[in-house]
Each structure stands twice: as structure tokens, then as C-alpha cells.
Amino acid sequence: TVGFAYAKKGDLANAARILKRDVEPELESKKDPRLLAPYYLQIARFLYQAGALDGAAQYYQKIPNGLPEFLTAQEELTWVWLRLGKTDLLRGSLVT
């Protein structure tokens, strides 16, 4: 709840930092991609909105194919690559 309180105040970088420190280890210990995918998507969105585009890209790429969040993550990842100017990755993603 502390992380979401930061997010509501617009402090997305601290919100993501708290979630990464406090929530991520617990979720990753369960090794269940269905639990991790929504979490990774939320962290990626926080980082994107905070302007931490490289960090956002890392989290979008952690979401495995076959999960409901995968296509959303790939779509949002193309925006990250566009903003970063990584046109080679952007073109490859759009082709697939």
C-alpha cells in the first residue's frame, strides 16, 4: 500500500522502488509466471511514466509469451523502444 500511495502522489520512481524491494522477492520466490506477469507489467508502467525507459523495457521483456499480459507488454514495449530511438528493435517487434 505504501508503493501505491507514492503512485497516487505522482512519485512513480519511489513507488516502483518500494514494490521492487518489498514485493518482488516474495513473488519471485513462488516462481509462478501468472503471479509475476501482472506485477512486472505494473512496475514497467511505473518506470515508463517516471521516465526510466531502460528499466521499463527490462520489466516488459520479463513477461513470458502465452500469458494474457504478454501482448499488452509487447505493445507498450514498442513505445519504449520508439522513445529510446531503438528503431531496429521497434521494427522487429512490429514485423512479428
C-alpha positions as CSV (number, residue, x, y, z in Angstrom):
1,T,0.0,0.0,0.0
2,V,2.9,2.4,0.6
3,G,4.0,1.9,-3.0
4,F,0.5,2.7,-4.3
5,A,0.4,5.8,-2.0
6,Y,3.5,7.1,-3.7
7,A,2.0,6.4,-7.1
8,K,-1.1,8.3,-6.2
9,K,1.0,11.3,-5.3
10,G,2.8,11.0,-8.6
11,D,6.1,9.7,-7.2
12,L,6.3,6.8,-9.6
13,A,10.0,6.2,-9.2
14,N,9.7,5.7,-5.4
15,A,6.5,3.6,-5.9
16,A,8.4,1.2,-8.2
17,R,11.4,1.2,-5.9
18,I,9.3,0.1,-2.9
19,L,7.5,-2.5,-4.8
20,K,10.7,-3.9,-6.2
21,R,12.3,-4.0,-2.7
22,D,9.3,-5.4,-0.8
23,V,7.0,-7.3,-3.1
24,E,9.2,-8.6,-5.9
25,P,11.3,-11.1,-3.8
26,E,8.2,-12.6,-2.4
27,L,6.6,-13.1,-5.8
28,E,9.7,-14.4,-7.4
29,S,10.2,-17.0,-4.7
30,K,6.9,-18.6,-5.8
31,K,8.2,-19.0,-9.4
32,D,4.7,-18.6,-10.8
33,P,4.6,-16.6,-14.0
34,R,0.9,-16.0,-13.7
35,L,1.6,-14.1,-10.4
36,L,4.6,-12.3,-11.7
37,A,3.3,-11.1,-15.1
38,P,0.8,-8.5,-13.7
39,Y,3.4,-7.3,-11.2
40,Y,6.0,-6.9,-13.9
41,L,3.5,-5.0,-16.1
42,Q,2.7,-2.6,-13.3
43,I,6.3,-2.0,-12.4
44,A,7.1,-1.4,-16.1
45,R,4.3,1.1,-16.3
46,F,5.5,3.0,-13.2
47,L,9.0,3.1,-14.6
48,Y,7.8,4.2,-18.1
49,Q,5.8,7.0,-16.6
50,A,8.7,8.1,-14.4
51,G,10.9,8.3,-17.5
52,A,13.1,5.3,-16.6
53,L,12.7,3.8,-20.1
54,D,15.5,1.2,-19.9
55,G,14.1,-0.1,-16.6
56,A,10.6,-0.3,-18.1
57,A,11.9,-2.2,-21.1
58,Q,13.6,-4.8,-18.8
59,Y,10.3,-5.5,-17.0
60,Y,8.2,-5.6,-20.2
61,Q,10.6,-8.2,-21.5
62,K,10.3,-10.4,-18.4
63,I,6.6,-11.3,-19.2
64,P,6.6,-14.7,-21.0
65,N,4.7,-15.5,-24.2
66,G,1.4,-17.3,-23.6
67,L,0.2,-15.2,-20.7
68,P,-2.7,-12.7,-21.0
69,E,-0.3,-9.8,-20.2
70,F,2.2,-10.7,-23.0
71,L,0.6,-8.8,-25.9
72,T,-0.1,-5.7,-23.8
73,A,3.5,-5.8,-22.6
74,Q,4.8,-6.1,-26.2
75,E,2.7,-3.2,-27.4
76,E,3.8,-1.0,-24.6
77,L,7.4,-2.1,-25.1
78,T,7.3,-0.8,-28.7
79,W,6.5,2.7,-27.3
80,V,9.6,2.4,-25.0
81,W,11.8,1.5,-28.0
82,L,10.3,4.3,-30.0
83,R,11.1,6.8,-27.3
84,L,14.6,5.4,-26.9
85,G,15.2,5.6,-30.6
86,K,15.9,1.8,-30.9
87,T,14.4,1.5,-34.3
88,D,15.9,-1.9,-35.0
89,L,14.1,-3.4,-32.1
90,L,11.0,-1.5,-32.9
91,R,10.9,-2.7,-36.5
92,G,11.5,-6.3,-35.4
93,S,8.7,-6.1,-32.9
94,L,6.3,-4.6,-35.4
95,V,7.1,-7.2,-38.0
96,T,6.3,-10.1,-35.7
